[in-house]
Amino acid sequence: AARSELGDLRTFYFHNCIYEQVWSGNPRRSDSEVATEDLFRRFDGRWAVIVVGDAAMSPYELIEPGGSVEHWNEDTGESWLRRLAAHFPKLVWLNPSAASEWRYTTSTRMIEELMEDRMYELTLGGLREALDALRA
């Protein structure tokens, strides 16, 4: 559906938060690592970016160096999400959890704020809202 609405579609994977690397494949193996900085070089700000995730994690993963549960990250998840938002003005976050539940998870509230309220439910209505925001 996203490809039909947006045209060219590239997919990358992450666990909990986007840091200095993402994966080009779902198994998240080291041979499929892609540096986030490389994505910034390959894709300019005209690209629309849709992040899909529940945003529910320890706030430590967002605010502390080394907060990732999978590796040592020098820069915080928050700093990487700020870079992502600055580089890609057409950025939305789709959350599979109901919006009524977001206020109960500190990290979800933090990411919603970092995304400047561009977090939408992963529902048909939320998808419509997110696509409208990307087209604006």
Backbone hydrogen bonds in HBPLUS format (Angstrom, degrees):
<---DONOR---> <-ACCEPTOR-->    atom                        ^
c    i                          cat <-CA-CA->   ^        H-A-AA   ^      H-
h    n   atom  resd res      DA  || num        DHA   H-A  angle D-A-AA Bond
n    s   type  num  typ     dist DA aas  dist angle  dist       angle   num
A0005-GLU N   A0001-ALA O   3.07 MM   4  6.31 145.7  2.19 144.9 154.2     1
A0006-LEU N   A0002-ALA O   2.75 MM   4  5.75 160.1  1.79 155.6 161.3     2
A0007-GLY N   A0003-ARG O   2.74 MM   4  4.86 144.6  1.86 131.4 137.8     3
A0013-TYR N   A0023-TRP O   2.74 MM  10  4.95 157.4  1.79 143.2 150.7     4
A0023-TRP N   A0013-TYR O   2.88 MM  10  4.95 157.8  1.93 140.3 146.2     5
A0017-CYS N   A0015-HIS O   2.71 MM   2  5.68 142.3  1.85 109.5  96.8     6
A0036-THR N   A0020-GLU O   2.89 MM  16  5.14 167.7  1.91 118.3 122.4     7
A0022-VAL N   A0034-VAL O   2.87 MM  12  5.32 159.4  1.91 151.8 156.9     8
A0034-VAL N   A0022-VAL O   2.76 MM  12  5.32 158.3  1.80 152.9 152.4     9
A0024-SER N   A0032-SER O   2.77 MM   8  5.22 153.4  1.84 143.0 151.6    10
A0028-ARG N   A0025-GLY O   3.17 MM   3  5.79 161.8  2.20 118.4 124.1    11
A0032-SER N   A0029-ARG O   2.92 MM   3  5.50 162.8  1.95 118.6 124.0    12
A0033-GLU N   A0030-SER O   3.32 MM   3  5.35 166.6  2.34 109.6 109.4    13
A0038-ASP N   A0035-ALA O   2.94 MM   3  5.15 125.8  2.24  99.9 114.3    14
A0039-LEU N   A0035-ALA O   3.22 MM   4  6.74 145.1  2.35 144.8 154.3    15
A0039-LEU N   A0036-THR O   3.03 MM   3  5.08 120.6  2.40  95.8 110.7    16
A0040-PHE N   A0036-THR O   3.11 MM   4  6.54 149.5  2.20 146.5 154.9    17
A0041-ARG N   A0037-GLU O   3.08 MM   4  6.43 144.4  2.21 141.6 151.0    18
A0042-ARG N   A0038-ASP O   2.84 MM   4  6.07 156.0  1.90 150.9 157.7    19
A0043-PHE N   A0039-LEU O   2.89 MM   4  5.78 156.2  1.95 150.7 155.4    20
A0047-TRP N   A0044-ASP O   3.12 MM   3  6.11 173.0  2.13 130.3 132.4    21
A0049-VAL N   A0090-LYS O   2.75 MM  41  6.18 162.5  1.78 162.3 168.4    22
A0092-VAL N   A0049-VAL O   2.96 MM  43  6.42 156.5  2.01 161.6 169.0    23
A0051-VAL N   A0092-VAL O   2.92 MM  41  6.26 170.5  1.92 154.4 157.1    24
A0094-LEU N   A0051-VAL O   2.62 MM  43  6.00 164.0  1.64 169.3 174.0    25
A0053-GLY N   A0094-LEU O   3.01 MM  41  6.41 160.2  2.05 166.5 172.5    26
A0061-GLU N   A0058-SER O   2.89 MM   3  5.57 147.5  1.99 120.1 127.3    27
A0062-LEU N   A0059-PRO O   2.88 MM   3  5.29 146.5  2.00 109.7 120.0    28
A0063-ILE N   A0059-PRO O   3.06 MM   4  6.36 153.8  2.13 154.2 162.3    29
A0064-GLU N   A0060-TYR O   3.13 MM   4  5.45 144.6  2.27 145.0 144.6    30
A0078-GLU N   A0062-LEU O   2.81 MM  16  4.93 160.8  1.85 139.0 134.7    31
A0067-GLY N   A0064-GLU O   3.06 MM   3  5.09 139.2  2.24 132.2 127.5    32
A0066-GLY N   A0073-ASN O   2.65 MM   7  4.66 144.3  1.77 140.4 147.4    33
A0080-TRP N   A0076-THR O   3.16 MM   4  6.54 154.6  2.23 147.5 154.2    34
A0081-LEU N   A0077-GLY O   2.89 MM   4  6.18 157.0  1.94 154.2 160.7    35
A0082-ARG N   A0078-GLU O   2.93 MM   4  6.17 151.6  2.01 148.2 156.2    36
A0083-ARG N   A0079-SER O   3.01 MM   4  6.26 155.0  2.07 143.2 149.7    37
A0084-LEU N   A0080-TRP O   2.92 MM   4  6.14 158.2  1.97 147.1 153.3    38
A0085-ALA N   A0081-LEU O   2.94 MM   4  6.13 163.6  1.97 147.0 150.9    39
A0086-ALA N   A0082-ARG O   2.88 MM   4  6.07 151.7  1.96 145.9 154.1    40
A0087-HIS N   A0083-ARG O   2.88 MM   4  6.03 155.7  1.94 150.5 156.7    41
A0088-PHE N   A0084-LEU O   2.88 MM   4  5.95 157.2  1.94 151.3 157.8    42
A0093-TRP N   A0118-ARG O   2.89 MM  25  6.23 158.7  1.93 155.2 158.3    43
A0120-TYR N   A0093-TRP O   2.75 MM  27  6.17 158.8  1.80 164.2 171.2    44
A0095-ASN N   A0120-TYR O   2.72 MM  25  5.98 164.7  1.75 163.9 169.1    45
A0122-LEU N   A0095-ASN O   2.79 MM  27  5.27 141.1  1.94 135.7 129.8    46
A0101-GLU N   A0098-ALA O   2.83 MM   3  5.50 161.3  1.86 121.9 128.3    47
A0102-TRP N   A0099-ALA O   3.17 MM   3  5.24 149.6  2.27 104.0 112.6    48
A0104-TYR N   A0101-GLU O   3.08 MM   3  5.71 161.3  2.12 120.2 126.0    49
A0105-THR N   A0102-TRP O   3.23 MM   3  5.78 171.8  2.23 119.5 122.0    50
A0108-THR N   A0105-THR O   3.09 MM   3  5.33 120.2  2.46 102.1 116.9    51
A0109-ARG N   A0105-THR O   3.11 MM   4  6.48 161.0  2.15 158.6 163.6    52
A0110-MET N   A0106-THR O   2.93 MM   4  6.21 155.8  1.99 150.6 158.2    53
A0111-ILE N   A0107-SER O   2.89 MM   4  6.10 162.0  1.92 150.6 154.4    54
A0112-GLU N   A0108-THR O   2.89 MM   4  6.04 158.3  1.94 148.4 155.1    55
A0113-GLU N   A0109-ARG O   3.02 MM   4  6.22 153.0  2.10 143.6 150.3    56
A0114-LEU N   A0110-MET O   2.87 MM   4  6.19 157.1  1.92 147.0 154.1    57
A0115-MET N   A0111-ILE O   2.80 MM   4  5.97 148.8  1.89 149.8 157.8    58
A0117-ASP N   A0112-GLU O   2.90 MM   5  5.25 161.3  1.93 159.1 161.5    59
A0116-GLU N   A0113-GLU O   2.89 MM   3  4.90 154.6  1.96 106.3 111.8    60
A0118-ARG N   A0115-MET O   3.07 MM   3  5.26 134.8  2.28 101.3 113.8    61
A0127-LEU N   A0123-THR O   2.78 MM   4  5.95 155.7  1.84 152.8 159.2    62
A0128-ARG N   A0124-LEU O   3.01 MM   4  6.26 156.4  2.07 146.0 152.0    63
A0129-GLU N   A0125-GLY O   3.00 MM   4  6.30 162.6  2.03 149.7 154.2    64
A0130-ALA N   A0126-GLY O   2.85 MM   4  6.05 160.9  1.89 148.9 154.5    65
A0131-LEU N   A0127-LEU O   2.88 MM   4  6.06 165.9  1.90 152.7 156.2    66
A0132-ASP N   A0128-ARG O   2.92 MM   4  6.12 155.9  1.97 148.9 156.0    67
A0133-ALA N   A0129-GLU O   2.92 MM   4  6.19 153.4  1.99 147.4 154.7    68
A0134-LEU N   A0130-ALA O   2.93 MM   4  6.24 151.2  2.02 148.5 156.6    69
A0135-ARG N   A0131-LEU O   2.99 MM   4  6.18 143.0  2.13 143.7 153.3    70
A0136-ALA N   A0132-ASP O   3.10 MM   4  6.23 128.6  2.37 140.2 152.9    71
